[in-house]
Amino acid sequence: MESRYTTKCRSCGAVNRIPAGKEGSEGRCGACGNALPPVYAHPVTLTDGTFDDFIRRYPLPVLAEFWAPW
C-alpha cells in the first residue's frame, strides 16, 4: 500500500489524502475543488536562485534552516 499524507482544505475544511508520490505537487480538494498547497514531508533544498521564488509562492508558513560548510 502506498504511503499517503493528509492535508486540510483551507476553504471547506475537508481532509484530503495525498499520495506520497505527489509530494510537492499542487492538487485540488476532493470536496470543493479549490486548490490545495503542495505538501512536503521531506526537506526541500533551495539555493540563492530558488529561495525567494519558493517563499513568495508557498502559501503556508515555512521553516528555513541555513548552514554553511565552514
PQR file of N, CA, C, O and H, with PARSE charges and radii, in Angstrom:
ATOM      1  N   MET A   1       0.834  -1.184   0.000 -0.4000 1.5000
ATOM      2  CA  MET A   1       0.000   0.000   0.000 -0.0000 2.0000
ATOM      3  C   MET A   1       0.876   1.244   0.000  0.5500 1.7000
ATOM      4  O   MET A   1       1.832   1.340   0.770 -0.5500 1.4000
ATOM      5  N   GLU A   2       0.552   2.178  -0.852 -0.4000 1.5000
ATOM      6  CA  GLU A   2       1.328   3.401  -0.987 -0.0000 2.0000
ATOM      7  C   GLU A   2       1.126   4.312   0.222  0.5500 1.7000
ATOM      8  O   GLU A   2       0.018   4.428   0.746 -0.5500 1.4000
ATOM      9  H   GLU A   2      -0.225   2.100  -1.477  0.4000 1.0000
ATOM     10  N   SER A   3       2.217   4.960   0.661 -0.4000 1.5000
ATOM     11  CA  SER A   3       2.124   5.916   1.759 -0.0000 2.0000
ATOM     12  C   SER A   3       1.324   7.129   1.315  0.5500 1.7000
ATOM     13  O   SER A   3       1.345   7.510   0.145 -0.5500 1.4000
ATOM     14  H   SER A   3       3.117   4.865   0.236  0.4000 1.0000
ATOM     15  N   ARG A   4       0.622   7.726   2.264 -0.4000 1.5000
ATOM     16  CA  ARG A   4      -0.187   8.910   1.979 -0.0000 2.0000
ATOM     17  C   ARG A   4       0.005   9.946   3.074  0.5500 1.7000
ATOM     18  O   ARG A   4       0.311   9.612   4.219 -0.5500 1.4000
ATOM     19  H   ARG A   4       0.606   7.416   3.215  0.4000 1.0000
ATOM     20  N   TYR A   5      -0.177  11.199   2.709 -0.4000 1.5000
ATOM     21  CA  TYR A   5      -0.167  12.309   3.642 -0.0000 2.0000
ATOM     22  C   TYR A   5      -1.566  12.904   3.618  0.5500 1.7000
ATOM     23  O   TYR A   5      -2.312  12.701   2.660 -0.5500 1.4000
ATOM     24  H   TYR A   5      -0.425  11.470   1.779  0.4000 1.0000
ATOM     25  N   THR A   6      -1.921  13.626   4.653 -0.4000 1.5000
ATOM     26  CA  THR A   6      -3.219  14.287   4.662 -0.0000 2.0000
ATOM     27  C   THR A   6      -3.017  15.787   4.787  0.5500 1.7000
ATOM     28  O   THR A   6      -2.054  16.252   5.397 -0.5500 1.4000
ATOM     29  H   THR A   6      -1.315  13.790   5.431  0.4000 1.0000
ATOM     30  N   THR A   7      -3.942  16.534   4.201 -0.4000 1.5000
ATOM     31  CA  THR A   7      -3.944  17.982   4.321 -0.0000 2.0000
ATOM     32  C   THR A   7      -5.385  18.446   4.395  0.5500 1.7000
ATOM     33  O   THR A   7      -6.272  17.875   3.761 -0.5500 1.4000
ATOM     34  H   THR A   7      -4.724  16.156   3.706  0.4000 1.0000
ATOM     35  N   LYS A   8      -5.604  19.486   5.173 -0.4000 1.5000
ATOM     36  CA  LYS A   8      -6.954  20.015   5.349 -0.0000 2.0000
ATOM     37  C   LYS A   8      -7.164  21.185   4.398  0.5500 1.7000
ATOM     38  O   LYS A   8      -6.326  22.082   4.310 -0.5500 1.4000
ATOM     39  H   LYS A   8      -4.883  19.950   5.689  0.4000 1.0000
ATOM     40  N   CYS A   9      -8.277  21.169   3.694 -0.4000 1.5000
ATOM     41  CA  CYS A   9      -8.607  22.241   2.757 -0.0000 2.0000
ATOM     42  C   CYS A   9      -8.869  23.526   3.543  0.5500 1.7000
ATOM     43  O   CYS A   9      -9.649  23.527   4.495 -0.5500 1.4000
ATOM     44  H   CYS A   9      -8.957  20.439   3.765  0.4000 1.0000
ATOM     45  N   ARG A  10      -8.221  24.607   3.145 -0.4000 1.5000
ATOM     46  CA  ARG A  10      -8.400  25.881   3.828 -0.0000 2.0000
ATOM     47  C   ARG A  10      -9.746  26.512   3.496  0.5500 1.7000
ATOM     48  O   ARG A  10     -10.172  27.435   4.191 -0.5500 1.4000
ATOM     49  H   ARG A  10      -7.587  24.606   2.371  0.4000 1.0000
ATOM     50  N   SER A  11     -10.422  26.047   2.465 -0.4000 1.5000
ATOM     51  CA  SER A  11     -11.715  26.614   2.072 -0.0000 2.0000
ATOM     52  C   SER A  11     -12.898  25.931   2.746  0.5500 1.7000
ATOM     53  O   SER A  11     -13.771  26.600   3.301 -0.5500 1.4000
ATOM     54  H   SER A  11     -10.077  25.297   1.900  0.4000 1.0000
ATOM     55  N   CYS A  12     -12.931  24.595   2.701 -0.4000 1.5000
ATOM     56  CA  CYS A  12     -14.108  23.883   3.216 -0.0000 2.0000
ATOM     57  C   CYS A  12     -13.818  23.022   4.442  0.5500 1.7000
ATOM     58  O   CYS A  12     -14.747  22.534   5.085 -0.5500 1.4000
ATOM     59  H   CYS A  12     -12.222  24.051   2.250  0.4000 1.0000
ATOM     60  N   GLY A  13     -12.528  22.828   4.777 -0.4000 1.5000
ATOM     61  CA  GLY A  13     -12.174  22.040   5.947 -0.0000 2.0000
ATOM     62  C   GLY A  13     -12.095  20.540   5.722  0.5500 1.7000
ATOM     63  O   GLY A  13     -11.794  19.794   6.653 -0.5500 1.4000
ATOM     64  H   GLY A  13     -11.773  23.225   4.255  0.4000 1.0000
ATOM     65  N   ALA A  14     -12.359  20.084   4.500 -0.4000 1.5000
ATOM     66  CA  ALA A  14     -12.292  18.649   4.217 -0.0000 2.0000
ATOM     67  C   ALA A  14     -10.850  18.153   4.306  0.5500 1.7000
ATOM     68  O   ALA A  14      -9.917  18.852   3.911 -0.5500 1.4000
ATOM     69  H   ALA A  14     -12.604  20.690   3.744  0.4000 1.0000
ATOM     70  N   VAL A  15     -10.681  16.948   4.826 -0.4000 1.5000
ATOM     71  CA  VAL A  15      -9.359  16.328   4.895 -0.0000 2.0000
ATOM     72  C   VAL A  15      -9.134  15.566   3.593  0.5500 1.7000
ATOM     73  O   VAL A  15      -9.960  14.748   3.188 -0.5500 1.4000
ATOM     74  H   VAL A  15     -11.439  16.380   5.147  0.4000 1.0000
ATOM     75  N   ASN A  16      -8.005  15.844   2.943 -0.4000 1.5000
ATOM     76  CA  ASN A  16      -7.666  15.218   1.667 -0.0000 2.0000
ATOM     77  C   ASN A  16      -6.443  14.340   1.841  0.5500 1.7000
ATOM     78  O   ASN A  16      -5.490  14.717   2.523 -0.5500 1.4000
ATOM     79  H   ASN A  16      -7.333  16.508   3.271  0.4000 1.0000
ATOM     80  N   ARG A  17      -6.469  13.160   1.218 -0.4000 1.5000
ATOM     81  CA  ARG A  17      -5.318  12.254   1.237 -0.0000 2.0000
ATOM     82  C   ARG A  17      -4.470  12.517   0.001  0.5500 1.7000
ATOM     83  O   ARG A  17      -4.977  12.564  -1.120 -0.5500 1.4000
ATOM     84  H   ARG A  17      -7.242  12.853   0.663  0.4000 1.0000
ATOM     85  N   ILE A  18      -3.176  12.688   0.223 -0.4000 1.5000
ATOM     86  CA  ILE A  18      -2.233  12.969  -0.853 -0.0000 2.0000
ATOM     87  C   ILE A  18      -1.269  11.782  -0.966  0.5500 1.7000
ATOM     88  O   ILE A  18      -0.587  11.469   0.010 -0.5500 1.4000
ATOM     89  H   ILE A  18      -2.765  12.650   1.133  0.4000 1.0000
ATOM     90  N   PRO A  19      -1.192  11.116  -2.114 -0.5600 1.5000
ATOM     91  CA  PRO A  19      -0.228  10.016  -2.269  0.2800 2.0000
ATOM     92  C   PRO A  19       1.207  10.530  -2.091  0.5500 1.7000
ATOM     93  O   PRO A  19       1.529  11.638  -2.519 -0.5500 1.4000
ATOM     94  N   ALA A  20       2.052   9.735  -1.470 -0.4000 1.5000
ATOM     95  CA  ALA A  20       3.440  10.134  -1.234 -0.0000 2.0000
ATOM     96  C   ALA A  20       4.156  10.489  -2.534  0.5500 1.7000
ATOM     97  O   ALA A  20       5.042  11.344  -2.531 -0.5500 1.4000
ATOM     98  H   ALA A  20       1.791   8.835  -1.122  0.4000 1.0000
ATOM     99  N   GLY A  21       3.792   9.858  -3.632 -0.4000 1.5000
ATOM    100  CA  GLY A  21       4.411  10.141  -4.916 -0.0000 2.0000
ATOM    101  C   GLY A  21       4.076  11.516  -5.466  0.5500 1.7000
ATOM    102  O   GLY A  21       4.712  11.974  -6.415 -0.5500 1.4000
ATOM    103  H   GLY A  21       3.072   9.164  -3.634  0.4000 1.0000
ATOM    104  N   LYS A  22       3.088  12.182  -4.887 -0.4000 1.5000
ATOM    105  CA  LYS A  22       2.677  13.515  -5.326 -0.0000 2.0000
ATOM    106  C   LYS A  22       3.227  14.612  -4.420  0.5500 1.7000
ATOM    107  O   LYS A  22       2.803  15.764  -4.516 -0.5500 1.4000
ATOM    108  H   LYS A  22       2.571  11.810  -4.116  0.4000 1.0000
ATOM    109  N   GLU A  23       4.174  14.264  -3.537 -0.4000 1.5000
ATOM    110  CA  GLU A  23       4.766  15.251  -2.646 -0.0000 2.0000
ATOM    111  C   GLU A  23       5.327  16.421  -3.458  0.5500 1.7000
ATOM    112  O   GLU A  23       6.053  16.222  -4.432 -0.5500 1.4000
ATOM    113  H   GLU A  23       4.519  13.329  -3.460  0.4000 1.0000
ATOM    114  N   GLY A  24       4.983  17.634  -3.044 -0.4000 1.5000
ATOM    115  CA  GLY A  24       5.461  18.830  -3.728 -0.0000 2.0000
ATOM    116  C   GLY A  24       4.607  19.275  -4.904  0.5500 1.7000
ATOM    117  O   GLY A  24       4.901  20.297  -5.524 -0.5500 1.4000
ATOM    118  H   GLY A  24       4.394  17.796  -2.253  0.4000 1.0000
ATOM    119  N   SER A  25       3.553  18.526  -5.224 -0.4000 1.5000
ATOM    120  CA  SER A  25       2.667  18.887  -6.335 -0.0000 2.0000
ATOM    121  C   SER A  25       1.416  19.569  -5.797  0.5500 1.7000
ATOM    122  O   SER A  25       0.917  19.225  -4.725 -0.5500 1.4000
ATOM    123  H   SER A  25       3.314  17.696  -4.720  0.4000 1.0000
ATOM    124  N   GLU A  26       0.922  20.532  -6.550 -0.4000 1.5000
ATOM    125  CA  GLU A  26      -0.339  21.167  -6.181 -0.0000 2.0000
ATOM    126  C   GLU A  26      -1.478  20.221  -6.535  0.5500 1.7000
ATOM    127  O   GLU A  26      -1.374  19.434  -7.476 -0.5500 1.4000
ATOM    128  H   GLU A  26       1.327  20.811  -7.420  0.4000 1.0000
ATOM    129  N   GLY A  27      -2.557  20.303  -5.779 -0.4000 1.5000
ATOM    130  CA  GLY A  27      -3.701  19.447  -6.040 -0.0000 2.0000
ATOM    131  C   GLY A  27      -4.994  20.209  -5.865  0.5500 1.7000
ATOM    132  O   GLY A  27      -4.994  21.425  -5.673 -0.5500 1.4000
ATOM    133  H   GLY A  27      -2.642  20.942  -5.015  0.4000 1.0000
ATOM    134  N   ARG A  28      -6.092  19.488  -5.932 -0.4000 1.5000
ATOM    135  CA  ARG A  28      -7.431  20.062  -5.767 -0.0000 2.0000
ATOM    136  C   ARG A  28      -8.163  19.299  -4.677  0.5500 1.7000
ATOM    137  O   ARG A  28      -8.018  18.083  -4.553 -0.5500 1.4000
ATOM    138  H   ARG A  28      -6.092  18.500  -6.087  0.4000 1.0000
ATOM    139  N   CYS A  29      -8.950  20.018  -3.890 -0.4000 1.5000
ATOM    140  CA  CYS A  29      -9.757  19.401  -2.839 -0.0000 2.0000
ATOM    141  C   CYS A  29     -10.799  18.503  -3.479  0.5500 1.7000
ATOM    142  O   CYS A  29     -11.460  18.898  -4.439 -0.5500 1.4000
ATOM    143  H   CYS A  29      -9.068  21.006  -3.991  0.4000 1.0000
ATOM    144  N   GLY A  30     -10.950  17.300  -2.953 -0.4000 1.5000
ATOM    145  CA  GLY A  30     -11.936  16.370  -3.485 -0.0000 2.0000
ATOM    146  C   GLY A  30     -13.363  16.785  -3.180  0.5500 1.7000
ATOM    147  O   GLY A  30     -14.288  16.342  -3.861 -0.5500 1.4000
ATOM    148  H   GLY A  30     -10.414  16.979  -2.172  0.4000 1.0000
ATOM    149  N   ALA A  31     -13.567  17.625  -2.173 -0.4000 1.5000
ATOM    150  CA  ALA A  31     -14.922  18.041  -1.792 -0.0000 2.0000
ATOM    151  C   ALA A  31     -15.375  19.304  -2.513  0.5500 1.7000
ATOM    152  O   ALA A  31     -16.481  19.349  -3.052 -0.5500 1.4000
ATOM    153  H   ALA A  31     -12.816  17.986  -1.619  0.4000 1.0000
ATOM    154  N   CYS A  32     -14.519  20.342  -2.526 -0.4000 1.5000
ATOM    155  CA  CYS A  32     -14.956  21.627  -3.089 -0.0000 2.0000
ATOM    156  C   CYS A  32     -14.224  22.018  -4.372  0.5500 1.7000
ATOM    157  O   CYS A  32     -14.650  22.942  -5.065 -0.5500 1.4000
ATOM    158  H   CYS A  32     -13.621  20.306  -2.088  0.4000 1.0000
ATOM    159  N   GLY A  33     -13.127  21.328  -4.699 -0.4000 1.5000
ATOM    160  CA  GLY A  33     -12.403  21.614  -5.937 -0.0000 2.0000
ATOM    161  C   GLY A  33     -11.426  22.762  -5.860  0.5500 1.7000
ATOM    162  O   GLY A  33     -10.769  23.072  -6.854 -0.5500 1.4000
ATOM    163  H   GLY A  33     -12.780  20.577  -4.136  0.4000 1.0000
ATOM    164  N   ASN A  34     -11.305  23.412  -4.695 -0.4000 1.5000
ATOM    165  CA  ASN A  34     -10.344  24.509  -4.568 -0.0000 2.0000
ATOM    166  C   ASN A  34      -8.913  23.979  -4.516  0.5500 1.7000
ATOM    167  O   ASN A  34      -8.679  22.813  -4.197 -0.5500 1.4000
ATOM    168  H   ASN A  34     -11.839  23.159  -3.888  0.4000 1.0000
ATOM    169  N   ALA A  35      -7.974  24.846  -4.830 -0.4000 1.5000
ATOM    170  CA  ALA A  35      -6.559  24.463  -4.869 -0.0000 2.0000
ATOM    171  C   ALA A  35      -6.051  24.114  -3.470  0.5500 1.7000
ATOM    172  O   ALA A  35      -6.390  24.773  -2.487 -0.5500 1.4000
ATOM    173  H   ALA A  35      -8.164  25.793  -5.089  0.4000 1.0000
ATOM    174  N   LEU A  36      -5.232  23.069  -3.405 -0.4000 1.5000
ATOM    175  CA  LEU A  36      -4.541  22.684  -2.179 -0.0000 2.0000
ATOM    176  C   LEU A  36      -3.067  23.028  -2.337  0.5500 1.7000
ATOM    177  O   LEU A  36      -2.507  22.826  -3.414 -0.5500 1.4000
ATOM    178  H   LEU A  36      -4.956  22.534  -4.203  0.4000 1.0000
ATOM    179  N   PRO A  37      -2.422  23.543  -1.289 -0.5600 1.5000
ATOM    180  CA  PRO A  37      -0.996  23.824  -1.393  0.2800 2.0000
ATOM    181  C   PRO A  37      -0.200  22.528  -1.492  0.5500 1.7000
ATOM    182  O   PRO A  37      -0.662  21.486  -1.027 -0.5500 1.4000
ATOM    183  N   PRO A  38       0.972  22.575  -2.083 -0.5600 1.5000
ATOM    184  CA  PRO A  38       1.818  21.379  -2.130  0.2800 2.0000
ATOM    185  C   PRO A  38       2.156  20.904  -0.719  0.5500 1.7000
ATOM    186  O   PRO A  38       2.335  21.717   0.189 -0.5500 1.4000
ATOM    187  N   VAL A  39       2.240  19.601  -0.540 -0.4000 1.5000
ATOM    188  CA  VAL A  39       2.608  19.006   0.748 -0.0000 2.0000
ATOM    189  C   VAL A  39       4.055  18.546   0.647  0.5500 1.7000
ATOM    190  O   VAL A  39       4.435  17.864  -0.306 -0.5500 1.4000
ATOM    191  H   VAL A  39       2.094  18.942  -1.277  0.4000 1.0000
ATOM    192  N   TYR A  40       4.860  18.923   1.636 -0.4000 1.5000
ATOM    193  CA  TYR A  40       6.257  18.495   1.694 -0.0000 2.0000
ATOM    194  C   TYR A  40       6.475  17.752   3.001  0.5500 1.7000
ATOM    195  O   TYR A  40       6.310  18.333   4.074 -0.5500 1.4000
ATOM    196  H   TYR A  40       4.552  19.477   2.409  0.4000 1.0000
ATOM    197  N   ALA A  41       6.838  16.496   2.931 -0.4000 1.5000
ATOM    198  CA  ALA A  41       7.132  15.700   4.112 -0.0000 2.0000
ATOM    199  C   ALA A  41       8.639  15.587   4.344  0.5500 1.7000
ATOM    200  O   ALA A  41       9.084  15.127   5.395 -0.5500 1.4000
ATOM    201  H   ALA A  41       6.972  16.024   2.059  0.4000 1.0000
ATOM    202  N   HIS A  42       9.411  16.012   3.353 -0.4000 1.5000
ATOM    203  CA  HIS A  42      10.868  15.964   3.440 -0.0000 2.0000
ATOM    204  C   HIS A  42      11.429  17.358   3.156  0.5500 1.7000
ATOM    205  O   HIS A  42      10.779  18.159   2.484 -0.5500 1.4000
ATOM    206  H   HIS A  42       9.050  16.386   2.499  0.4000 1.0000
ATOM    207  N   PRO A  43      12.625  17.653   3.658 -0.5600 1.5000
ATOM    208  CA  PRO A  43      13.219  18.968   3.408  0.2800 2.0000
ATOM    209  C   PRO A  43      13.393  19.240   1.907  0.5500 1.7000
ATOM    210  O   PRO A  43      13.650  18.328   1.120 -0.5500 1.4000
ATOM    211  N   VAL A  44      13.249  20.487   1.542 -0.4000 1.5000
ATOM    212  CA  VAL A  44      13.445  20.926   0.164 -0.0000 2.0000
ATOM    213  C   VAL A  44      14.730  21.741   0.131  0.5500 1.7000
ATOM    214  O   VAL A  44      14.853  22.730   0.853 -0.5500 1.4000
ATOM    215  H   VAL A  44      13.040  21.228   2.180  0.4000 1.0000
ATOM    216  N   THR A  45      15.688  21.339  -0.697 -0.4000 1.5000
ATOM    217  CA  THR A  45      16.937  22.071  -0.813 -0.0000 2.0000
ATOM    218  C   THR A  45      16.739  23.246  -1.759  0.5500 1.7000
ATOM    219  O   THR A  45      16.338  23.072  -2.910 -0.5500 1.4000
ATOM    220  H   THR A  45      15.588  20.535  -1.284  0.4000 1.0000
ATOM    221  N   LEU A  46      17.025  24.442  -1.260 -0.4000 1.5000
ATOM    222  CA  LEU A  46      16.894  25.654  -2.054 -0.0000 2.0000
ATOM    223  C   LEU A  46      18.251  26.316  -2.193  0.5500 1.7000
ATOM    224  O   LEU A  46      19.146  26.085  -1.380 -0.5500 1.4000
ATOM    225  H   LEU A  46      17.351  24.584  -0.325  0.4000 1.0000
ATOM    226  N   THR A  47      18.403  27.128  -3.209 -0.4000 1.5000
ATOM    227  CA  THR A  47      19.649  27.847  -3.463 -0.0000 2.0000
ATOM    228  C   THR A  47      19.368  29.342  -3.452  0.5500 1.7000
ATOM    229  O   THR A  47      18.229  29.771  -3.270 -0.5500 1.4000
ATOM    230  H   THR A  47      17.675  27.315  -3.870  0.4000 1.0000
ATOM    231  N   ASP A  48      20.420  30.131  -3.649 -0.4000 1.5000
ATOM    232  CA  ASP A  48      20.246  31.586  -3.758 -0.0000 2.0000
ATOM    233  C   ASP A  48      19.260  31.933  -4.867  0.5500 1.7000
ATOM    234  O   ASP A  48      18.518  32.909  -4.756 -0.5500 1.4000
ATOM    235  H   ASP A  48      21.346  29.783  -3.796  0.4000 1.0000
ATOM    236  N   GLY A  49      19.248  31.156  -5.912 -0.4000 1.5000
ATOM    237  CA  GLY A  49      18.397  31.436  -7.060 -0.0000 2.0000
ATOM    238  C   GLY A  49      16.964  30.945  -6.925  0.5500 1.7000
ATOM    239  O   GLY A  49      16.090  31.410  -7.656 -0.5500 1.4000
ATOM    240  H   GLY A  49      19.851  30.363  -6.003  0.4000 1.0000
ATOM    241  N   THR A  50      16.695  30.004  -5.996 -0.4000 1.5000
ATOM    242  CA  THR A  50      15.344  29.447  -5.879 -0.0000 2.0000
ATOM    243  C   THR A  50      14.623  29.826  -4.593  0.5500 1.7000
ATOM    244  O   THR A  50      13.405  29.678  -4.498 -0.5500 1.4000
ATOM    245  H   THR A  50      17.406  29.626  -5.402  0.4000 1.0000
ATOM    246  N   PHE A  51      15.365  30.314  -3.604 -0.4000 1.5000
ATOM    247  CA  PHE A  51      14.783  30.587  -2.289 -0.0000 2.0000
ATOM    248  C   PHE A  51      13.658  31.631  -2.345  0.5500 1.7000
ATOM    249  O   PHE A  51      12.545  31.359  -1.894 -0.5500 1.4000
ATOM    250  H   PHE A  51      16.354  30.435  -3.682  0.4000 1.0000
ATOM    251  N   ASP A  52      13.934  32.806  -2.887 -0.4000 1.5000
ATOM    252  CA  ASP A  52      12.941  33.886  -2.900 -0.0000 2.0000
ATOM    253  C   ASP A  52      11.662  33.481  -3.623  0.5500 1.7000
ATOM    254  O   ASP A  52      10.564  33.770  -3.146 -0.5500 1.4000
ATOM    255  H   ASP A  52      14.837  33.027  -3.253  0.4000 1.0000
ATOM    256  N   ASP A  53      11.790  32.821  -4.756 -0.4000 1.5000
ATOM    257  CA  ASP A  53      10.620  32.405  -5.518 -0.0000 2.0000
ATOM    258  C   ASP A  53       9.793  31.393  -4.740  0.5500 1.7000
ATOM    259  O   ASP A  53       8.566  31.488  -4.719 -0.5500 1.4000
ATOM    260  H   ASP A  53      12.681  32.586  -5.144  0.4000 1.0000
ATOM    261  N   PHE A  54      10.441  30.427  -4.100 -0.4000 1.5000
ATOM    262  CA  PHE A  54       9.728  29.416  -3.317 -0.0000 2.0000
ATOM    263  C   PHE A  54       8.956  30.069  -2.176  0.5500 1.7000
ATOM    264  O   PHE A  54       7.777  29.772  -1.980 -0.5500 1.4000
ATOM    265  H   PHE A  54      11.438  30.350  -4.117  0.4000 1.0000
ATOM    266  N   ILE A  55       9.600  30.948  -1.426 -0.4000 1.5000
ATOM    267  CA  ILE A  55       8.961  31.618  -0.292 -0.0000 2.0000
ATOM    268  C   ILE A  55       7.805  32.494  -0.765  0.5500 1.7000
ATOM    269  O   ILE A  55       6.763  32.547  -0.111 -0.5500 1.4000
ATOM    270  H   ILE A  55      10.558  31.189  -1.585  0.4000 1.0000
ATOM    271  N   ARG A  56       7.972  33.162  -1.861 -0.4000 1.5000
ATOM    272  CA  ARG A  56       6.935  34.048  -2.397 -0.0000 2.0000
ATOM    273  C   ARG A  56       5.694  33.257  -2.831  0.5500 1.7000
ATOM    274  O   ARG A  56       4.570  33.712  -2.617 -0.5500 1.4000
ATOM    275  H   ARG A  56       8.818  33.119  -2.392  0.4000 1.0000
ATOM    276  N   ARG A  57       5.884  32.085  -3.435 -0.4000 1.5000
ATOM    277  CA  ARG A  57       4.776  31.297  -3.978 -0.0000 2.0000
ATOM    278  C   ARG A  57       4.105  30.383  -2.949  0.5500 1.7000
ATOM    279  O   ARG A  57       2.920  30.079  -3.087 -0.5500 1.4000
ATOM    280  H   ARG A  57       6.797  31.716  -3.610  0.4000 1.0000
ATOM    281  N   TYR A  58       4.834  29.941  -1.924 -0.4000 1.5000
ATOM    282  CA  TYR A  58       4.273  28.962  -0.994 -0.0000 2.0000
ATOM    283  C   TYR A  58       3.318  29.652  -0.026  0.5500 1.7000
ATOM    284  O   TYR A  58       3.716  30.600   0.651 -0.5500 1.4000
ATOM    285  H   TYR A  58       5.796  30.188  -1.812  0.4000 1.0000
ATOM    286  N   PRO A  59       2.059  29.197   0.055 -0.5600 1.5000
ATOM    287  CA  PRO A  59       1.047  29.913   0.829  0.2800 2.0000
ATOM    288  C   PRO A  59       1.041  29.635   2.337  0.5500 1.7000
ATOM    289  O   PRO A  59       0.308  30.292   3.076 -0.5500 1.4000
ATOM    290  N   LEU A  60       1.829  28.690   2.795 -0.4000 1.5000
ATOM    291  CA  LEU A  60       1.833  28.325   4.210 -0.0000 2.0000
ATOM    292  C   LEU A  60       3.133  28.771   4.871  0.5500 1.7000
ATOM    293  O   LEU A  60       4.080  29.124   4.169 -0.5500 1.4000
ATOM    294  H   LEU A  60       2.424  28.156   2.194  0.4000 1.0000
ATOM    295  N   PRO A  61       3.205  28.765   6.193 -0.5600 1.5000
ATOM    296  CA  PRO A  61       4.463  29.104   6.865  0.2800 2.0000
ATOM    297  C   PRO A  61       5.579  28.143   6.456  0.5500 1.7000
ATOM    298  O   PRO A  61       5.335  26.970   6.171 -0.5500 1.4000
ATOM    299  N   VAL A  62       6.794  28.659   6.434 -0.4000 1.5000
ATOM    300  CA  VAL A  62       7.965  27.877   6.025 -0.0000 2.0000
ATOM    301  C   VAL A  62       9.004  27.939   7.136  0.5500 1.7000
ATOM    302  O   VAL A  62       9.300  29.014   7.659 -0.5500 1.4000
ATOM    303  H   VAL A  62       6.992  29.611   6.665  0.4000 1.0000
ATOM    304  N   LEU A  63       9.553  26.792   7.492 -0.4000 1.5000
ATOM    305  CA  LEU A  63      10.654  26.718   8.438 -0.0000 2.0000
ATOM    306  C   LEU A  63      11.935  26.595   7.617  0.5500 1.7000
ATOM    307  O   LEU A  63      12.098  25.642   6.854 -0.5500 1.4000
ATOM    308  H   LEU A  63       9.313  25.919   7.067  0.4000 1.0000
ATOM    309  N   ALA A  64      12.842  27.558   7.771 -0.4000 1.5000
ATOM    310  CA  ALA A  64      14.086  27.547   6.989 -0.0000 2.0000
ATOM    311  C   ALA A  64      15.272  27.302   7.910  0.5500 1.7000
ATOM    312  O   ALA A  64      15.374  27.894   8.984 -0.5500 1.4000
ATOM    313  H   ALA A  64      12.710  28.332   8.390  0.4000 1.0000
ATOM    314  N   GLU A  65      16.160  26.427   7.479 -0.4000 1.5000
ATOM    315  CA  GLU A  65      17.398  26.152   8.202 -0.0000 2.0000
ATOM    316  C   GLU A  65      18.548  26.538   7.283  0.5500 1.7000
ATOM    317  O   GLU A  65      18.647  26.039   6.162 -0.5500 1.4000
ATOM    318  H   GLU A  65      16.077  25.945   6.606  0.4000 1.0000
ATOM    319  N   PHE A  66      19.409  27.418   7.752 -0.4000 1.5000
ATOM    320  CA  PHE A  66      20.549  27.868   6.959 -0.0000 2.0000
ATOM    321  C   PHE A  66      21.816  27.268   7.557  0.5500 1.7000
ATOM    322  O   PHE A  66      21.943  27.155   8.776 -0.5500 1.4000
ATOM    323  H   PHE A  66      19.328  27.823   8.663  0.4000 1.0000
ATOM    324  N   TRP A  67      22.740  26.889   6.702 -0.4000 1.5000
ATOM    325  CA  TRP A  67      24.001  26.353   7.177 -0.0000 2.0000
ATOM    326  C   TRP A  67      25.090  26.662   6.157  0.5500 1.7000
ATOM    327  O   TRP A  67      24.808  27.019   5.013 -0.5500 1.4000
ATOM    328  H   TRP A  67      22.637  26.981   5.712  0.4000 1.0000
ATOM    329  N   ALA A  68      26.306  26.522   6.583 -0.4000 1.5000
ATOM    330  CA  ALA A  68      27.466  26.725   5.703 -0.0000 2.0000
ATOM    331  C   ALA A  68      28.471  25.619   5.999  0.5500 1.7000
ATOM    332  O   ALA A  68      28.552  25.148   7.134 -0.5500 1.4000
ATOM    333  H   ALA A  68      26.535  26.231   7.512  0.4000 1.0000
ATOM    334  N   PRO A  69      29.237  25.198   4.993 -0.5600 1.5000
ATOM    335  CA  PRO A  69      30.164  24.094   5.194  0.2800 2.0000
ATOM    336  C   PRO A  69      31.375  24.424   6.073  0.5500 1.7000
ATOM    337  O   PRO A  69      32.098  23.517   6.486 -0.5500 1.4000
ATOM    338  N   TRP A  70      31.603  25.690   6.362 -0.4000 1.5000
ATOM    339  CA  TRP A  70      32.756  26.001   7.202 -0.0000 2.0000
ATOM    340  C   TRP A  70      32.356  25.934   8.627  0.5500 1.7000
ATOM    341  O   TRP A  70      33.181  26.164   9.511 -0.5500 1.4000
ATOM    342  H   TRP A  70      31.016  26.427   6.027  0.4000 1.0000
TER
END
